Every structure is written in C-alpha cells, then in structure tokens.
Amino acid sequence: MLVDSHAHLDFLPAGKAGIDDLAGTLDRAKNSGIDKIVTIGTNLKCSRDCLEISRRFSSDSLEIYPTCGLHPKDAREEIKNSESITRLVNQLKQLAKSARFVAIGETGLDYYENTSDSEKKLQRELFEAQVDLAREWEMPLVVHCRNGWSEIFDLLSTVNREPRTVQGIFHSWTGDWKDAKKAIALGFYISFSGIVTFSNAKEVQEVAKKVPIDRILIETDSPFLAPEPLRSAQDKLVRGSINEPKNVKIIGQFIASLRNQPFEEIEKATAVNAERLFRI
C-alpha cells in the first residue's frame, strides 16, 4: 500500500488534455501499488478542480483526497481580482466546508530571488490567514517553504503556544537537519519528493536518514520533480521528465536504501503516517 501525499493531478498534462487521459495516469498509479493520492489545491480554481477530480475518480481501489489552499505564487491573480486577502480567504473558507477536503494548503512562503518587501508582506498575510483557518477548523496545514524558514517557524511557534494548535506537513523538503528538528518539534511531518534522489541533494538525503519513522511521508509533487534516473521494473526516468503519482514508489525505494531499511517498512510507515495526518 502506497500513498502519494502531494500531487497536482489538475496540473498534469494528462489532466489538462481530458478526463480519459487522466484516467490513464491513475490506472498507472494503481498498477504501481498506490491506493491513495492527496491532490493539492493552490488557488480557488485549482481547489475546486481538485474537489471535482476527487469526486469523479475516487474508487474502491484508488481514493483521491483534495486539499484547498492559496499558494503564495499561484494565488496572485486571484488576490489581485478579489481586492483583499480577507475577501479571498473568506471564499476559501466557504469552499473548505466540503467534507471531502482533508487539509488547508498548499500555502507558505516563497521568497524567490529579489522578492520585494511588499511581496513578502503579502505572502506573510496570506500564510497567516490560512494558518488561522487550519487552526480554527482543526485541519492539517500543507506548507511550502522557499527561503522563509525562520519566519515560518516563528509564526508556527507562536500559534502552537495557544490552546488550539496547528499541525501539518512540510512538503517537498529542502531544508537541513537543524530545520527538520524544528519542524518535528512543532508536531509537523516531513515529506520527501524526487529531490531526495538528486545527486546534489546531500542535505536532504541526510534528513531522510534521520527523520523518525513516524514523521516521514513521501510524495511526487506531480507533474514536477521527477526522480533522477533510477531503474524500476517498468521504465527509466530522467530528471526533467513529466512526473506521475506512480513514481512515488521510486522515492520510497530510494529512502529505504538510504536508511538501510526494507522497502516494505517505509511503504507501511509512510502510508500509516499519511492516514493519521489527513484522517483518511
């Protein structure tokens, strides 16, 4: 049993080409032993699409669970059109009432090169509003972080001193072990994408070795971040190729090798962890 804890099914070329093509992607996932996928919302439209995909494609052999969130980059146009973050978050709150959503996010901070102070301020406000929503509704938070570790940890530390705390997942981990210990201390899970297989990702690999088994998750971040060339029984992947949920097995196998553990142990632990976090 495998769980892909973070995929963008609505971003996949197959998904954009048509419903029948997306069905093929999901069939390949099932054939690789995956029985649960969490598909991630990054703005209102995307979140609605994820909800629709979940409703149309979930089955006894493959359950699809949507999240709803406002990504610091992908939600920019909606922020502009809504005139205020408060108004946009209120729309997100109305959407999140669907019982099918299992988390708030993807949200966080994305401080790309030369990010302006005004842009940073907007991202912080958007992130804080979604942290508050996750805490209010007692839902897990899916966190994206790029060059904003200290600010994210400061905010979450403050929130988690209050009576009602928030927990969640740092997806596609790129930090070092020092940051990982802070995330774990806050009660968060750490998820590894294809980045962990990259030959230059030594810090990420070190974290994957050390993370407690009850705090580790695996994901594809499909259609992004395909694993580096790794032989499987079916094919050979090349970095930069289109990624699919079926490849979460390659990531799990790689981490098992890093940790010198049987793949079955990583498979079971990551599935149990995902089920516990998302209540699925």
C-alpha positions as CSV (number, residue, x, y, z in Angstrom):
1,M,0.0,0.0,0.0
2,L,1.4,3.4,-1.1
3,V,0.2,6.9,-0.5
4,D,1.3,9.9,-2.7
5,S,0.9,12.6,-0.1
6,H,1.2,15.5,-2.5
7,A,0.3,15.6,-6.2
8,H,-1.1,18.2,-8.6
9,L,-3.5,16.0,-10.6
10,D,-5.1,19.1,-12.2
11,F,-1.6,20.2,-13.4
12,L,-0.7,17.0,-15.2
13,P,-0.7,17.3,-19.0
14,A,-3.0,14.2,-19.0
15,G,-5.5,16.0,-16.7
16,K,-5.5,19.1,-19.0
17,A,-5.9,17.0,-22.1
18,G,-9.1,15.4,-20.9
19,I,-10.8,13.2,-18.4
20,D,-10.0,10.0,-20.2
21,D,-6.2,10.8,-20.2
22,L,-6.3,11.4,-16.5
23,A,-7.9,8.1,-16.0
24,G,-4.8,6.5,-17.7
25,T,-2.5,8.3,-15.3
26,L,-4.5,7.0,-12.3
27,D,-4.5,3.4,-13.7
28,R,-0.7,3.5,-13.9
29,A,-0.7,4.6,-10.2
30,K,-2.9,1.8,-9.2
31,N,-0.8,-0.7,-11.1
32,S,2.2,0.5,-9.1
33,G,0.6,-0.2,-5.8
34,I,-0.8,3.2,-4.9
35,D,-4.2,3.3,-3.3
36,K,-4.4,6.8,-2.1
37,I,-3.4,10.2,-3.5
38,V,-3.7,13.6,-2.0
39,T,-4.3,16.2,-4.7
40,I,-3.3,19.7,-3.8
41,G,-5.2,23.0,-4.2
42,T,-3.0,26.1,-4.9
43,N,-5.8,28.7,-5.5
44,L,-9.6,28.7,-5.5
45,K,-10.0,27.4,-9.1
46,C,-7.4,24.7,-8.6
47,S,-9.0,23.7,-5.3
48,R,-12.4,23.4,-7.0
49,D,-10.8,21.3,-9.7
50,C,-9.2,19.0,-7.1
51,L,-12.5,18.5,-5.4
52,E,-14.1,17.6,-8.8
53,I,-11.3,15.1,-9.6
54,S,-11.7,13.6,-6.2
55,R,-15.5,13.1,-6.7
56,R,-15.2,11.7,-10.2
57,F,-12.2,9.5,-9.9
58,S,-12.1,8.0,-6.4
59,S,-12.9,4.3,-6.3
60,D,-12.5,1.3,-4.1
61,S,-9.0,0.7,-5.5
62,L,-7.8,4.3,-5.5
63,E,-9.1,7.0,-3.2
64,I,-8.3,10.7,-4.1
65,Y,-8.4,13.3,-1.4
66,P,-8.3,17.1,-2.2
67,T,-6.9,20.0,-0.2
68,C,-7.8,23.6,-0.6
69,G,-5.4,26.4,-0.3
70,L,-3.8,29.6,-1.6
71,H,-0.2,29.2,-2.7
72,P,2.0,32.4,-2.3
73,K,2.6,32.4,-6.1
74,D,-0.2,30.6,-7.7
75,A,-2.9,32.6,-6.0
76,R,-1.5,36.0,-7.1
77,E,-4.1,36.7,-9.8
78,E,-7.0,35.8,-7.5
79,I,-5.6,38.1,-4.8
80,K,-5.5,40.9,-7.4
81,N,-9.0,40.2,-8.5
82,S,-10.5,39.8,-5.1
83,E,-9.2,43.2,-3.9
84,S,-8.3,41.9,-0.5
85,I,-6.7,38.9,1.2
86,T,-9.6,38.8,3.7
87,R,-12.2,38.5,1.0
88,L,-10.2,35.8,-0.8
89,V,-9.7,33.8,2.4
90,N,-13.4,34.0,3.2
91,Q,-14.1,32.5,-0.2
92,L,-11.6,29.7,0.6
93,K,-13.4,29.2,3.9
94,Q,-16.7,28.7,2.2
95,L,-15.1,26.2,-0.2
96,A,-13.5,24.3,2.6
97,K,-16.9,23.4,4.1
98,S,-16.9,20.4,1.7
99,A,-16.4,17.3,3.8
100,R,-14.0,15.9,1.2
101,F,-11.2,18.4,1.8
102,V,-8.5,16.9,4.1
103,A,-6.2,19.9,4.6
104,I,-5.6,23.6,4.2
105,G,-2.9,24.4,1.7
106,E,-0.7,24.4,-0.2
107,T,0.4,27.6,1.5
108,G,3.6,29.1,2.9
109,L,6.3,31.5,1.9
110,D,8.2,31.5,-1.5
111,Y,10.9,34.1,-1.3
112,Y,12.4,33.7,-4.8
113,E,15.4,35.8,-5.8
114,N,14.8,39.6,-5.4
115,T,11.4,39.2,-3.7
116,S,10.3,42.7,-2.7
117,D,9.4,43.7,0.8
118,S,5.8,44.4,-0.3
119,E,5.6,40.9,-1.8
120,K,7.0,39.3,1.3
121,K,4.4,41.2,3.4
122,L,1.6,40.0,1.2
123,Q,2.8,36.4,1.4
124,R,3.0,36.5,5.2
125,E,-0.5,37.8,5.5
126,L,-1.8,35.1,3.2
127,F,0.0,32.4,5.1
128,E,-1.1,33.7,8.5
129,A,-4.7,33.8,7.4
130,Q,-4.5,30.1,6.3
131,V,-2.7,29.1,9.5
132,D,-5.6,30.7,11.4
133,L,-8.1,28.8,9.3
134,A,-6.4,25.5,9.8
135,R,-6.3,26.1,13.5
136,E,-9.9,27.1,13.7
137,W,-11.1,24.1,11.7
138,E,-8.6,21.7,13.3
139,M,-7.3,20.7,9.9
140,P,-3.7,19.9,8.9
141,L,-1.7,22.5,7.1
142,V,0.3,21.8,3.9
143,V,3.4,24.1,4.0
144,H,5.5,25.2,1.1
145,C,8.8,26.9,2.0
146,R,11.4,28.6,-0.1
147,N,13.9,30.8,1.8
148,G,11.5,31.6,4.5
149,W,12.3,29.0,7.2
150,S,12.8,31.3,10.2
151,E,9.6,33.3,9.5
152,I,7.5,30.2,9.2
153,F,9.0,28.6,12.3
154,D,8.5,31.8,14.3
155,L,4.8,32.0,13.3
156,L,4.1,28.4,13.9
157,S,5.8,28.5,17.3
158,T,3.7,31.4,18.3
159,V,0.5,29.7,17.2
160,N,1.4,26.5,18.9
161,R,1.7,28.1,22.2
162,E,-2.0,28.8,22.1
163,P,-4.7,26.4,23.4
164,R,-5.6,25.2,19.9
165,T,-2.5,24.3,17.9
166,V,-2.0,23.6,14.2
167,Q,-0.1,20.6,12.8
168,G,0.6,19.5,9.2
169,I,3.3,18.7,6.7
170,F,6.3,20.4,5.2
171,H,6.1,19.2,1.6
172,S,9.0,18.5,-0.7
173,W,11.6,19.0,2.0
174,T,14.6,21.1,1.0
175,G,15.9,22.2,4.4
176,D,18.8,20.8,6.6
177,W,18.6,18.7,9.7
178,K,18.6,21.7,12.0
179,D,15.4,23.0,10.3
180,A,13.9,19.5,10.3
181,K,14.3,19.2,14.1
182,K,12.4,22.4,14.5
183,A,9.6,21.2,12.2
184,I,9.3,17.9,14.1
185,A,9.3,19.7,17.4
186,L,6.3,21.7,16.2
187,G,4.5,18.4,15.5
188,F,4.8,18.5,11.7
189,Y,5.6,15.7,9.3
190,I,8.3,15.9,6.7
191,S,7.6,14.8,3.1
192,F,10.2,13.9,0.6
193,S,9.8,14.3,-3.2
194,G,12.0,13.4,-6.1
195,I,14.5,16.0,-4.8
196,V,15.8,13.4,-2.3
197,T,17.1,11.3,-5.2
198,F,19.1,14.1,-6.8
199,S,22.8,13.5,-6.6
200,N,23.4,17.1,-5.3
201,A,20.8,16.9,-2.5
202,K,23.1,15.6,0.2
203,E,21.5,17.7,3.0
204,V,18.0,16.5,2.1
205,Q,19.3,12.9,2.0
206,E,20.8,13.4,5.4
207,V,17.5,14.5,6.8
208,A,15.8,11.5,5.2
209,K,18.1,9.2,7.1
210,K,17.5,10.9,10.4
211,V,13.7,11.7,10.4
212,P,11.8,9.5,12.9
213,I,9.9,6.8,11.1
214,D,6.6,8.1,12.5
215,R,7.2,11.6,10.9
216,I,8.2,10.7,7.4
217,L,6.0,10.9,4.2
218,I,6.6,10.5,0.5
219,E,5.2,12.4,-2.4
220,T,5.7,13.0,-6.1
221,D,4.7,16.7,-6.4
222,S,3.5,15.6,-9.8
223,P,4.0,16.7,-12.5
224,F,7.1,18.3,-11.1
225,L,10.4,17.0,-9.7
226,A,10.7,13.6,-11.4
227,P,13.3,11.5,-9.6
228,E,16.8,11.2,-11.1
229,P,17.5,8.2,-13.3
230,L,16.5,5.1,-11.3
231,R,15.8,1.7,-12.8
232,S,12.5,0.2,-12.0
233,A,10.8,-2.9,-13.4
234,Q,8.9,-0.7,-15.8
235,D,11.0,2.2,-17.0
236,K,13.8,4.6,-16.5
237,L,13.1,8.2,-15.5
238,V,15.2,11.2,-16.4
239,R,15.2,14.3,-14.4
240,G,13.1,16.9,-16.1
241,S,10.6,14.4,-17.4
242,I,6.9,14.5,-16.6
243,N,6.3,13.1,-13.2
244,E,3.3,10.9,-12.2
245,P,2.0,9.6,-8.9
246,K,3.2,6.1,-9.9
247,N,6.7,7.3,-9.3
248,V,6.2,7.7,-5.5
249,K,7.3,4.1,-5.3
250,I,10.8,5.0,-6.6
251,I,11.1,7.7,-3.9
252,G,10.1,5.2,-1.2
253,Q,12.6,2.7,-2.5
254,F,15.4,5.3,-2.6
255,I,14.7,6.4,1.0
256,A,14.6,2.7,2.2
257,S,18.0,2.3,0.7
258,L,19.3,5.5,2.4
259,R,18.0,4.3,5.7
260,N,19.1,0.7,5.2
261,Q,15.5,-0.5,5.8
262,P,13.3,-2.9,3.9
263,F,11.1,-1.0,1.4
264,E,8.1,-2.6,3.0
265,E,8.8,-0.8,6.3
266,I,8.9,2.6,4.5
267,E,5.9,1.7,2.5
268,K,3.8,0.8,5.6
269,A,5.1,3.7,7.8
270,T,4.5,6.4,5.2
271,A,1.0,5.1,4.5
272,V,0.1,5.0,8.2
273,N,1.6,8.5,8.7
274,A,-0.4,9.9,5.8
275,E,-3.6,8.3,7.1
276,R,-3.0,9.6,10.6
277,L,-2.2,13.2,9.4
278,F,-5.0,13.6,6.9
279,R,-7.5,11.3,8.7
280,I,-8.1,9.2,5.6
